[in-house]
């Protein structure tokens, strides 16, 4: 593919990503018919769950509303669990071993480094 073809394909993809990212989780849920309390609770719980998985320390929970409003509490609990699980899965995926090619390349680099070090020791 030529550079011009890549640009033609890339521009719409970037625009779609940017436009799709403009709507918050809360706004999306409201548009889907969820109650305001549930949507706000979900958004707050999701932020907290994501932060808990990544040890960022950001915790968002309106405790008086959580205790008084079952919709907010249910949304918060759902958001926390789902976003924490998603963040944990992402972390686990990143910690998985790389592809066979990556491991072979790393092994070759290690072997080359060992050879270079052994040659430098023989000279010294």
N, C-alpha and C positions, 0 to 999 in steps of 0.2 A: 504494500500500500504506500501511496505517496503521502507526503506531509500534508498536502491539501486535503486528501481524503480523510486522514486522521482528524484534521481540524473540523471537517464537516460532521464527523461522527461524534467528536468530543464535545462540541459546543452544545448540541441538544441535550446530551447526557448531563452536562454541568448545569444547564438551565433547569432541567427537571429536578435535579438534586437540590438546587437552591430554592426553587419554588416549593418543593415538597417539604423542605425543612422549616418553612416559615410558620407553620401552624403548630402551636404547642400541644402537648399531650392533653392538657385540660380542654383546650378549644376543640380538638379532634373528638374527644369523648362527649362534649356537649353537643357537637354536630351529629353524633351517633345516637343521641337521645338519652344519655345518662344524666342523672340529676346533678345539679351544680355542686352539692355537698359531696357526692361520690366522686365526681371528676376532680374536685380540689383535693380531696383526701387521697385519691390515687396519685395525683401529681406529687403531693408532699411525700407520700410513702415511697414512691419510685425514686425520688431524689435521695431519700434517706437510705433505701436499700442499696442503691448504686454506690453511695458513699461508704456504707458499711462494708461492702465487699472490697472496695478499693482502699479502705482505711484512710479515708480523706477527712473524716470527722464532721462533715456537714450533716446535720440532723434537723429535719423540718417536720414538726408535728404541732398542731394547734391543740394542746392537751385539753383545755376546757371544751372545745368543740368535739374532740375525739370522745370525751366522756359523756357528752350530752346528745350527740347526733350519731345514730347507728349507721346512717348512710356514709358519713364522713369516715367513721371508724372502719367500716367494711372496705371502703375504697382505699384507705391508708394501708390496711393490712394486706389487701390484694396487691397494691402497688409495691409495697415493701418487698413482699415475697417474690413477685415476678421479676422485679428489676434487680434484686440481689442475686437471684438465680441466674439471670441473664449475664450479669457482670461476672459472676463466678465462672460461668461456662466460657466466657470470653478469656478470662485469665487462664483457665485450664488449657484452652486451645492454644494460647500463646506459649505455654510452658511445655507443650508436646514436642517430641523430637522433630527435627526438620526432615525434609525429604531425604531419600537415599542419596540423591546427587549432592545435597548440602553436606551430608555426613562424609561422603567420599572426598569431596573437596577439602573439608576440614582435616580429614585424615592425611591427605596428600600434603597439605600445608604443614601439619605437625611433623610428618616424616622429613620434609625438606628442611624444616627448622632444626630437627635433630641432626641431620647430616651437616648442616652449616655449623652448628655448635661443635660437633665432634671434630670437624676439620680445623676449626679455630683453636681447639684445645691441643691438637697435635702440633700445630705451628708454635704454640706458646710454650 
